[in-house]
Amino acid sequence: MNNISVFLLTGFLGAGKSTLLNRLLSDPDFADTAVVINEFGDIAIDHDLVHVGKTQVARTTTGCMCCTAGSDIRTTLYELHTLAEAGETVFKRVIVETTGLADPAPLINDLIPGGSPAIGLRDHIVARNFELAGVVTLVDIETGTAALQNHFEATKQIAFADRLLLTKTDLVNGAELNSAVERLKAGLLPVNPSAPILDSSAAGFVPADLFRQRAYMPASLGDDVIGWLALEAAIRSEVPAAHGNTDAVQGVDRHAGRIRTFTLTREQPVEPETFRKFMGLLSDSAGPRLLRAKGIVNLAEDCARPAVVHAVQHMVYPLRTLDAWPDEDHRTRLVFITDGIDPEPVRQLFEAALDNRPSYIYRRFTEFGAQLKSLLHSAVTQPRRGAPR
Amino acid sequence: MSFVNPLAPRRALPEKTRQIKEWTRALRGLDDQVVVAVSEIACRDEGCPDVETVIGIMRPGEKIETIRVHKPIAEVEQSDIR
Protein backbone atom coordinates (compact mmCIF):
# COMPACT_ATOMS: atom_id res chain seq x y z
CA MET A 1 0.00 0.00 0.00
CA ASN A 2 1.31 3.47 -0.89
CA ASN A 3 1.83 5.90 1.91
CA ILE A 4 -0.59 8.78 2.28
CA SER A 5 0.93 12.06 1.07
CA VAL A 6 1.12 14.84 3.62
CA PHE A 7 1.53 18.43 2.44
CA LEU A 8 2.36 21.38 4.68
CA LEU A 9 0.60 24.59 3.69
CA THR A 10 2.39 27.44 5.36
CA GLY A 11 3.06 31.17 5.01
CA PHE A 12 3.28 34.13 7.37
CA LEU A 13 0.21 35.59 9.08
CA GLY A 14 -2.36 36.80 6.56
CA ALA A 15 -0.63 35.34 3.50
CA GLY A 16 -3.88 33.75 2.31
CA LYS A 17 -3.57 30.13 3.40
CA SER A 18 -7.26 29.67 4.21
CA THR A 19 -8.28 31.37 0.97
CA LEU A 20 -6.14 28.96 -1.02
CA LEU A 21 -7.49 26.02 0.97
CA ASN A 22 -11.05 27.09 0.14
CA ARG A 23 -10.21 27.26 -3.57
CA LEU A 24 -8.62 23.84 -3.39
CA LEU A 25 -11.41 22.14 -1.48
CA SER A 26 -13.97 23.34 -4.00
CA ASP A 27 -12.18 21.17 -6.59
CA PRO A 28 -13.97 17.76 -6.79
CA ASP A 29 -10.61 16.07 -7.39
CA PHE A 30 -9.67 17.06 -3.84
CA ALA A 31 -12.76 15.68 -2.15
CA ASP A 32 -10.59 12.85 -0.81
CA THR A 33 -8.43 15.23 1.20
CA ALA A 34 -8.13 15.31 4.97
CA VAL A 35 -7.45 18.77 6.32
CA VAL A 36 -5.65 19.66 9.54
CA ILE A 37 -5.88 23.30 10.55
CA ASN A 38 -3.52 24.48 13.26
CA GLU A 39 -4.26 27.87 14.82
CA PHE A 40 -2.22 30.13 17.06
CA GLY A 41 -4.47 30.99 19.95
CA ASP A 42 -7.00 29.32 22.14
CA ILE A 43 -10.13 29.90 20.09
CA ALA A 44 -10.21 28.45 16.59
CA ILE A 45 -11.66 30.68 13.91
CA ASP A 46 -10.16 29.32 10.71
CA HIS A 47 -12.23 26.13 10.82
CA ASP A 48 -15.31 28.32 10.47
CA LEU A 49 -13.80 30.07 7.49
CA VAL A 50 -12.73 26.99 5.55
CA HIS A 51 -15.53 25.17 3.78
CA VAL A 52 -14.95 21.47 4.13
CA GLY A 53 -17.14 19.19 2.05
CA LYS A 54 -19.04 16.26 3.43
CA THR A 55 -16.58 13.71 2.14
CA GLN A 56 -13.61 15.41 3.75
CA VAL A 57 -12.40 15.04 7.26
CA ALA A 58 -11.06 17.98 9.19
CA ARG A 59 -9.20 18.35 12.43
CA THR A 60 -8.54 21.67 14.10
CA THR A 61 -5.82 22.07 16.67
CA THR A 62 -5.05 25.14 18.73
CA GLY A 63 -1.70 26.00 20.18
CA CYS A 64 1.23 26.04 17.84
CA MET A 65 2.25 22.58 16.58
CA CYS A 66 5.84 23.64 16.17
CA CYS A 67 6.10 24.40 19.90
CA THR A 68 5.00 20.99 21.10
CA ALA A 69 7.75 18.42 21.24
CA GLY A 70 5.02 15.90 22.09
CA SER A 71 4.41 15.90 18.37
CA ASP A 72 0.84 17.04 17.81
CA ILE A 73 1.27 16.40 14.13
CA ARG A 74 1.96 12.71 14.69
CA THR A 75 -0.94 12.45 17.13
CA THR A 76 -3.31 14.05 14.63
CA LEU A 77 -2.15 11.82 11.78
CA TYR A 78 -2.51 8.79 14.00
CA GLU A 79 -6.11 9.81 14.78
CA LEU A 80 -6.83 10.18 11.06
CA HIS A 81 -5.31 6.75 10.42
CA THR A 82 -7.48 5.25 13.16
CA LEU A 83 -10.62 6.77 11.62
CA ALA A 84 -9.69 5.37 8.21
CA GLU A 85 -8.97 1.93 9.64
CA ALA A 86 -12.40 1.95 11.26
CA GLY A 87 -13.95 2.75 7.90
CA GLU A 88 -15.24 6.11 9.09
CA THR A 89 -13.42 8.09 6.42
CA VAL A 90 -11.44 7.67 3.24
CA PHE A 91 -8.73 10.06 2.17
CA LYS A 92 -5.78 9.96 -0.19
CA ARG A 93 -3.84 12.95 1.02
CA VAL A 94 -3.56 15.22 4.05
CA ILE A 95 -3.04 18.97 3.94
CA VAL A 96 -1.79 20.54 7.17
CA GLU A 97 -2.40 24.28 7.31
CA THR A 98 0.08 25.62 9.85
CA THR A 99 -0.23 28.77 11.89
CA GLY A 100 1.24 31.87 10.31
CA LEU A 101 3.94 31.83 12.99
CA ALA A 102 4.94 28.20 12.54
CA ASP A 103 8.56 27.17 12.34
CA PRO A 104 8.39 24.32 9.80
CA ALA A 105 11.58 22.58 10.99
CA PRO A 106 10.09 20.56 13.88
CA LEU A 107 7.03 19.57 11.84
CA ILE A 108 9.20 18.41 8.97
CA ASN A 109 11.50 16.51 11.32
CA ASP A 110 8.42 14.67 12.60
CA LEU A 111 7.46 13.62 9.07
CA ILE A 112 10.67 12.63 7.30
CA PRO A 113 12.77 9.48 7.60
CA GLY A 114 15.78 10.21 9.78
CA GLY A 115 14.06 13.13 11.50
CA SER A 116 12.71 12.97 15.04
CA PRO A 117 12.99 9.46 16.47
CA ALA A 118 9.80 7.44 16.55
CA ILE A 119 8.69 6.83 20.13
CA GLY A 120 6.08 4.19 20.69
CA LEU A 121 3.63 2.43 18.44
CA ARG A 122 1.81 5.63 17.44
CA ASP A 123 4.91 7.17 15.84
CA HIS A 124 5.83 3.95 14.05
CA ILE A 125 2.33 3.63 12.60
CA VAL A 126 2.48 7.22 11.37
CA ALA A 127 5.92 6.68 9.83
CA ARG A 128 4.69 3.53 8.06
CA ASN A 129 1.54 5.09 6.67
CA PHE A 130 2.29 8.75 5.90
CA GLU A 131 5.04 10.58 4.09
CA LEU A 132 5.80 14.25 3.60
CA ALA A 133 5.23 15.03 -0.08
CA GLY A 134 5.63 18.79 -0.21
CA VAL A 135 5.82 22.14 1.57
CA VAL A 136 3.85 24.95 -0.04
CA THR A 137 4.63 28.43 1.28
CA LEU A 138 2.48 31.46 0.48
CA VAL A 139 4.03 34.92 0.30
CA ASP A 140 1.84 38.03 0.37
CA ILE A 141 3.08 40.47 -2.28
CA GLU A 142 2.15 43.42 -0.06
CA THR A 143 3.66 42.32 3.25
CA GLY A 144 6.00 39.49 2.22
CA THR A 145 9.19 41.54 2.19
CA ALA A 146 8.50 43.04 5.61
CA ALA A 147 7.73 39.58 7.03
CA LEU A 148 10.92 38.15 5.56
CA GLN A 149 13.02 40.96 6.97
CA ASN A 150 11.42 41.15 10.41
CA HIS A 151 10.24 37.67 11.38
CA PHE A 152 12.55 34.68 11.44
CA GLU A 153 9.61 32.29 11.12
CA ALA A 154 8.84 33.79 7.70
CA THR A 155 12.43 33.22 6.57
CA LYS A 156 12.26 29.56 7.51
CA GLN A 157 8.83 29.06 5.96
CA ILE A 158 10.21 30.35 2.67
CA ALA A 159 13.46 28.38 2.89
CA PHE A 160 11.71 25.04 3.52
CA ALA A 161 9.25 25.39 0.62
CA ASP A 162 9.42 23.21 -2.45
CA ARG A 163 6.74 25.46 -3.99
CA LEU A 164 6.41 29.21 -3.36
CA LEU A 165 3.18 30.99 -4.22
CA LEU A 166 2.85 34.76 -4.46
CA THR A 167 -0.59 35.82 -3.20
CA LYS A 168 -2.76 38.95 -3.49
CA THR A 169 -1.04 39.91 -6.74
CA ASP A 170 -4.52 40.77 -8.05
CA LEU A 171 -4.62 43.65 -5.54
CA VAL A 172 -1.55 45.34 -7.02
CA ASN A 173 -2.04 47.95 -9.71
CA GLY A 174 -1.36 46.33 -13.09
CA ALA A 175 1.37 48.81 -14.04
CA GLU A 176 3.24 48.17 -10.79
CA LEU A 177 2.80 44.42 -10.67
CA ASN A 178 5.89 43.35 -12.61
CA SER A 179 8.26 45.52 -10.60
CA ALA A 180 6.61 44.44 -7.32
CA VAL A 181 7.00 40.77 -8.26
CA GLU A 182 10.63 41.25 -9.28
CA ARG A 183 11.44 43.06 -6.01
CA LEU A 184 9.88 40.31 -3.97
CA LYS A 185 11.57 37.55 -5.96
CA ALA A 186 14.93 39.27 -5.45
CA GLY A 187 14.36 38.91 -1.70
CA LEU A 188 13.16 35.30 -1.94
CA LEU A 189 15.89 33.85 -4.15
CA PRO A 190 18.78 34.17 -1.69
CA VAL A 191 16.66 32.39 0.93
CA ASN A 192 15.33 29.70 -1.40
CA PRO A 193 16.97 29.41 -4.82
CA SER A 194 15.34 26.04 -5.61
CA ALA A 195 11.57 26.30 -5.28
CA PRO A 196 9.49 27.35 -8.29
CA ILE A 197 7.75 30.68 -7.62
CA LEU A 198 4.17 30.81 -8.86
CA ASP A 199 1.62 33.63 -9.03
CA SER A 200 -1.84 32.90 -7.58
CA SER A 201 -3.59 35.27 -9.97
CA ALA A 202 -1.71 34.31 -13.12
CA ALA A 203 -3.75 32.93 -16.01
CA GLY A 204 -3.61 29.17 -15.92
CA PHE A 205 -2.68 28.88 -12.25
CA VAL A 206 -4.32 25.78 -10.80
CA PRO A 207 -4.11 25.44 -6.98
CA ALA A 208 -4.36 21.65 -7.25
CA ASP A 209 -0.99 21.54 -9.04
CA LEU A 210 0.71 22.61 -5.81
CA PHE A 211 -0.46 19.42 -4.11
CA ARG A 212 0.31 16.80 -6.73
CA GLN A 213 2.17 13.69 -5.64
CA ARG A 214 5.92 14.20 -5.38
CA ALA A 215 8.75 13.49 -2.98
CA TYR A 216 9.85 16.22 -0.58
CA MET A 217 13.65 16.32 -0.53
CA PRO A 218 15.10 18.71 2.06
CA ALA A 219 18.64 17.98 0.84
CA SER A 220 17.81 19.67 -2.46
CA LEU A 221 16.94 22.91 -0.65
CA GLY A 222 20.46 23.73 0.48
CA ASP A 223 22.68 23.87 3.53
CA ASP A 224 20.43 26.21 5.52
CA VAL A 225 17.56 23.73 5.47
CA ILE A 226 19.77 20.76 6.34
CA GLY A 227 21.38 22.81 9.09
CA TRP A 228 18.07 23.92 10.58
CA LEU A 229 16.73 20.36 10.66
CA ALA A 230 19.86 19.13 12.44
CA LEU A 231 19.91 22.12 14.77
CA GLU A 232 16.24 21.61 15.56
CA ALA A 233 16.95 18.05 16.69
CA ALA A 234 19.89 19.28 18.77
CA ILE A 235 17.84 22.05 20.42
CA ARG A 236 15.11 19.56 21.30
CA SER A 237 17.57 17.24 22.99
CA GLU A 238 19.26 20.13 24.79
CA VAL A 239 16.14 21.77 26.21
CA PRO A 240 15.96 19.90 29.52
CA ALA A 241 19.64 20.33 30.33
CA ALA A 242 19.92 23.90 29.15
CA HIS A 243 17.02 25.02 31.27
CA GLY A 244 17.32 22.82 34.29
CA ASN A 245 14.14 21.07 33.23
CA THR A 246 13.77 17.37 33.71
CA ASP A 247 10.57 17.03 31.75
CA ALA A 248 11.97 15.69 28.50
CA VAL A 249 8.74 16.03 26.57
CA GLN A 250 8.30 19.73 27.19
CA GLY A 251 8.19 21.71 23.98
CA VAL A 252 10.32 24.56 22.78
CA ASP A 253 8.56 27.91 22.61
CA ARG A 254 9.62 29.35 19.29
CA HIS A 255 7.80 32.64 19.56
CA ALA A 256 8.99 35.58 21.57
CA GLY A 257 6.91 36.50 24.60
CA ARG A 258 6.01 39.79 22.92
CA ILE A 259 3.89 37.83 20.40
CA ARG A 260 0.45 37.79 22.00
CA THR A 261 -2.80 36.28 20.94
CA PHE A 262 -6.14 37.25 22.43
CA THR A 263 -9.80 37.06 21.59
CA LEU A 264 -12.65 39.57 21.82
CA THR A 265 -16.26 38.46 21.78
CA ARG A 266 -19.57 40.29 21.88
CA GLU A 267 -23.08 38.95 22.21
CA GLN A 268 -24.98 41.94 20.81
CA PRO A 269 -24.97 42.65 17.07
CA VAL A 270 -22.74 45.56 16.09
CA GLU A 271 -23.35 48.49 13.77
CA PRO A 272 -21.27 48.14 10.60
CA GLU A 273 -20.00 51.72 10.69
CA THR A 274 -18.88 51.58 14.31
CA PHE A 275 -17.16 48.27 13.69
CA ARG A 276 -15.27 49.70 10.71
CA LYS A 277 -14.36 52.68 12.88
CA PHE A 278 -12.92 50.37 15.55
CA MET A 279 -10.82 48.45 13.02
CA GLY A 280 -9.62 51.71 11.49
CA LEU A 281 -8.62 53.16 14.88
CA LEU A 282 -6.83 49.97 15.82
CA SER A 283 -4.98 49.72 12.53
CA ASP A 284 -3.96 53.40 12.67
CA SER A 285 -2.62 52.99 16.19
CA ALA A 286 -0.97 49.60 15.98
CA GLY A 287 0.27 49.59 12.38
CA PRO A 288 2.72 46.75 11.74
CA ARG A 289 2.40 45.54 15.35
CA LEU A 290 -1.08 44.32 14.57
CA LEU A 291 0.29 41.17 12.96
CA ARG A 292 -3.09 39.65 12.25
CA ALA A 293 -6.75 40.04 13.08
CA LYS A 294 -9.50 37.80 11.83
CA GLY A 295 -12.96 36.86 12.89
CA ILE A 296 -16.68 36.65 12.37
CA VAL A 297 -18.91 39.65 13.01
CA ASN A 298 -22.61 39.72 13.80
CA LEU A 299 -23.73 42.88 11.98
CA ALA A 300 -26.95 44.54 13.07
CA GLU A 301 -28.04 45.16 9.49
CA ASP A 302 -28.30 41.42 8.72
CA CYS A 303 -27.98 39.13 11.72
CA ALA A 304 -28.61 36.01 9.63
CA ARG A 305 -25.52 36.55 7.53
CA PRO A 306 -22.27 37.18 9.38
CA ALA A 307 -19.34 39.12 7.98
CA VAL A 308 -15.76 37.96 7.95
CA VAL A 309 -13.05 40.47 8.82
CA HIS A 310 -9.36 40.19 7.98
CA ALA A 311 -6.53 42.57 8.81
CA VAL A 312 -2.83 42.04 8.22
CA GLN A 313 -0.48 44.60 9.76
CA HIS A 314 -1.55 47.95 8.29
CA MET A 315 -4.07 46.45 5.86
CA VAL A 316 -7.73 46.10 6.83
CA TYR A 317 -9.60 44.24 4.12
CA PRO A 318 -13.27 44.90 3.26
CA LEU A 319 -15.79 42.88 5.20
CA ARG A 320 -16.93 39.78 3.32
CA THR A 321 -20.45 38.48 3.94
CA LEU A 322 -21.11 34.77 4.39
CA ASP A 323 -24.37 33.19 3.29
CA ALA A 324 -24.99 31.78 6.76
CA TRP A 325 -23.40 31.24 10.16
CA PRO A 326 -21.01 28.27 10.12
CA ASP A 327 -22.32 26.99 13.48
CA GLU A 328 -24.67 27.74 16.38
CA ASP A 329 -22.38 30.35 17.90
CA HIS A 330 -23.67 33.70 16.60
CA ARG A 331 -21.44 35.94 18.68
CA THR A 332 -18.95 38.33 17.16
CA ARG A 333 -15.58 36.61 17.65
CA LEU A 334 -12.29 38.30 16.82
CA VAL A 335 -8.83 36.81 17.21
CA PHE A 336 -5.79 39.09 17.34
CA ILE A 337 -2.13 38.20 17.03
CA THR A 338 0.02 41.14 18.00
CA ASP A 339 3.63 42.06 18.53
CA GLY A 340 4.07 43.85 21.84
CA ILE A 341 0.50 45.08 22.31
CA ASP A 342 -1.28 44.62 25.62
CA PRO A 343 -4.79 43.15 25.10
CA GLU A 344 -6.53 45.29 27.71
CA PRO A 345 -6.44 48.67 25.91
CA VAL A 346 -7.65 46.94 22.73
CA ARG A 347 -10.50 45.39 24.69
CA GLN A 348 -11.46 48.76 26.14
CA LEU A 349 -11.28 50.43 22.74
CA PHE A 350 -13.45 47.64 21.32
CA GLU A 351 -16.15 48.07 23.97
CA ALA A 352 -16.08 51.86 23.78
CA ALA A 353 -16.23 51.97 19.98
CA LEU A 354 -19.03 49.43 19.69
CA ASP A 355 -21.02 51.05 22.49
CA ASN A 356 -20.58 54.27 20.51
CA ARG A 357 -19.27 56.41 23.38
CA PRO A 358 -17.30 59.12 21.52
CA SER A 359 -15.62 60.79 24.51
CA TYR A 360 -14.67 57.42 25.99
CA ILE A 361 -13.38 56.27 22.60
CA TYR A 362 -11.23 59.39 22.37
CA ARG A 363 -9.81 58.80 25.86
CA ARG A 364 -9.13 55.11 25.23
CA PHE A 365 -7.63 55.87 21.82
CA THR A 366 -5.35 58.48 23.37
CA GLU A 367 -4.26 56.08 26.11
CA PHE A 368 -3.77 53.31 23.62
CA GLY A 369 -1.74 55.61 21.38
CA ALA A 370 0.44 56.71 24.28
CA GLN A 371 1.14 53.14 25.21
CA LEU A 372 2.15 52.32 21.70
CA LYS A 373 4.23 55.43 21.21
CA SER A 374 7.25 53.99 22.95
CA LEU A 375 6.93 50.76 20.98
CA LEU A 376 6.51 52.44 17.65
CA HIS A 377 9.18 55.08 17.78
CA SER A 378 11.87 52.58 16.91
CA ALA A 379 9.86 50.92 14.20
CA VAL A 380 9.89 51.96 10.61
CA THR A 381 6.85 54.00 9.72
CA GLN A 382 5.02 52.00 7.14
CA PRO A 383 2.81 53.88 4.69
CA ARG A 384 -0.78 52.79 4.71
CA ARG A 385 -1.21 51.10 1.39
CA GLY A 386 -4.84 50.34 2.05
CA ALA A 387 -7.15 52.48 4.06
CA PRO A 388 -9.77 50.77 6.18
CA ARG A 389 -12.89 50.42 4.19
CA MET B 1 23.87 62.84 -0.64
CA SER B 2 22.57 60.13 1.64
CA PHE B 3 19.00 58.98 1.40
CA VAL B 4 17.20 57.48 4.33
CA ASN B 5 14.60 55.09 3.05
CA PRO B 6 11.53 55.23 5.29
CA LEU B 7 10.56 51.78 4.02
CA ALA B 8 13.88 50.25 5.04
CA PRO B 9 13.44 46.95 6.89
CA ARG B 10 13.68 47.13 10.65
CA ARG B 11 15.56 43.94 11.48
CA ALA B 12 17.14 42.85 8.16
CA LEU B 13 17.17 39.24 9.34
CA PRO B 14 18.50 37.47 6.22
CA GLU B 15 21.54 39.75 6.07
CA LYS B 16 22.13 39.58 9.81
CA THR B 17 21.93 35.79 9.76
CA ARG B 18 24.54 35.64 7.02
CA GLN B 19 26.75 37.98 9.05
CA ILE B 20 26.47 35.82 12.17
CA LYS B 21 27.49 32.77 10.14
CA GLU B 22 30.54 34.62 8.77
CA TRP B 23 31.55 35.73 12.28
CA THR B 24 31.22 32.15 13.54
CA ARG B 25 33.24 30.71 10.67
CA ALA B 26 36.00 33.28 11.17
CA LEU B 27 36.09 32.81 14.96
CA ARG B 28 36.34 29.00 14.76
CA GLY B 29 38.29 28.82 11.49
CA LEU B 30 35.65 26.63 9.85
CA ASP B 31 36.00 25.39 6.29
CA ASP B 32 33.26 24.76 3.74
CA GLN B 33 32.76 21.20 4.93
CA VAL B 34 31.25 22.53 8.13
CA VAL B 35 27.61 23.66 8.10
CA VAL B 36 26.68 26.60 10.31
CA ALA B 37 22.99 27.17 11.09
CA VAL B 38 21.45 30.08 12.96
CA SER B 39 18.02 30.01 14.59
CA GLU B 40 16.00 32.16 16.96
CA ILE B 41 13.79 30.72 19.68
CA ALA B 42 11.95 32.08 22.67
CA CYS B 43 12.55 30.95 26.21
CA ARG B 44 9.80 30.48 28.79
CA ASP B 45 11.96 30.03 31.87
CA GLU B 46 12.26 32.75 34.46
CA GLY B 47 15.58 34.54 34.35
CA CYS B 48 16.13 33.62 30.72
CA PRO B 49 15.82 36.24 27.98
CA ASP B 50 12.67 36.63 25.94
CA VAL B 51 14.42 35.48 22.78
CA GLU B 52 17.73 33.79 22.19
CA THR B 53 19.84 33.06 19.16
CA VAL B 54 21.16 29.53 18.74
CA ILE B 55 24.10 28.89 16.43
CA GLY B 56 24.75 25.29 15.39
CA ILE B 57 28.16 24.17 14.14
CA MET B 58 27.94 20.88 12.29
CA ARG B 59 31.28 19.24 11.60
CA PRO B 60 31.09 16.03 9.53
CA GLY B 61 30.90 12.99 11.78
CA GLU B 62 30.81 14.99 15.01
CA LYS B 63 28.12 15.95 17.49
CA ILE B 64 26.60 19.36 16.81
CA GLU B 65 28.15 22.17 18.81
CA THR B 66 25.74 24.91 19.81
CA ILE B 67 26.42 28.48 20.85
CA ARG B 68 23.60 30.28 22.64
CA VAL B 69 23.47 34.07 22.62
CA HIS B 70 20.82 35.54 24.88
CA LYS B 71 19.70 38.15 22.38
CA PRO B 72 17.48 38.22 19.29
CA ILE B 73 19.31 37.68 16.00
CA ALA B 74 18.98 41.35 15.09
CA GLU B 75 20.93 42.39 18.20
CA VAL B 76 23.77 39.85 18.10
CA GLU B 77 27.21 41.42 17.88
CA GLN B 78 30.47 39.81 16.85
CA SER B 79 31.77 39.91 20.44
CA ASP B 80 28.74 37.86 21.62
CA ILE B 81 29.96 34.80 19.72
CA ARG B 82 32.50 32.92 21.84
Interface residues (C-beta under 8 A of the other chain):
Chain A: A105 T145 A146 L148 Q149 N150 H151 F152 T155 K156 G187 P190 V191 D223 D224 I226 G227 W228 A230 L231 E232 A234 I235 E238 A242 H243 G244 N245 V252 D253 R254 H255 A256 G257 R258 S378 A379 V380 T381 Q382 P383
Chain B: P6 L7 A8 P9 R10 R11 A12 L13 P14 T17 V35 V36 A37 S39 E40 I41 A42 C43 R44 D45 C48 D50 V51 V54 G56 M58 I64 T66 R68 P72 I73
